[in-house]
Amino acid sequence: MAILLLTVTMLALAVGLLGVKIFFVKGGRFPNTHIHDNPEMRRRGITCARDEEFYK
């Protein structure tokens, strides 16, 4: 039971720390890491496999 409680506590702490910007900054959100939103990837001609499947 102690291990389960420790695990749940650690997961809650991790989620809380990951969401600091989301919870405490007005308009805060997770950064968008999708390939099509990255200008350097577009410049190099690297595209998302999902985009290639759906749009070609």
C-alpha positions in Angstrom: 0.0 0.0 0.0 2.9 2.3 0.7 4.3 1.8 -2.7 1.0 2.6 -4.3 0.6 5.8 -2.3 4.1 6.8 -3.2 3.5 6.1 -6.9 0.3 8.1 -6.9 2.0 11.0 -5.1 4.8 11.1 -7.6 2.5 11.0 -10.6 0.4 13.8 -9.1 3.5 15.9 -8.5 4.8 15.3 -12.1 1.5 16.3 -13.6 1.3 19.4 -11.4 4.8 20.4 -12.3 4.2 19.9 -16.0 1.1 22.0 -15.8 2.5 25.0 -13.9 2.4 27.2 -17.0 -1.1 26.0 -17.8 -2.5 26.4 -14.4 -0.9 29.7 -13.3 -0.4 31.8 -16.4 -3.4 33.5 -18.0 -3.7 32.0 -21.5 -1.0 29.5 -20.8 -0.9 26.3 -22.9 1.4 23.5 -23.8 3.8 24.3 -26.6 2.8 22.9 -30.0 5.4 20.5 -31.1 3.8 19.3 -34.3 6.1 19.2 -37.4 3.9 21.4 -39.6 4.1 24.3 -37.0 7.9 24.2 -36.9 9.4 26.7 -39.5 12.8 25.0 -39.5 11.2 21.6 -40.4 9.2 23.3 -43.2 12.3 25.0 -44.5 14.1 21.6 -44.7 11.1 20.0 -46.5 10.4 17.6 -43.6 6.7 16.8 -43.3 4.5 14.7 -41.1 3.7 11.2 -42.2 0.1 11.8 -41.2 -0.1 14.9 -43.4 1.2 12.9 -46.3 -1.4 10.1 -45.8 -4.3 12.5 -45.6 -3.5 15.2 -48.0 -1.8 13.4 -50.9 
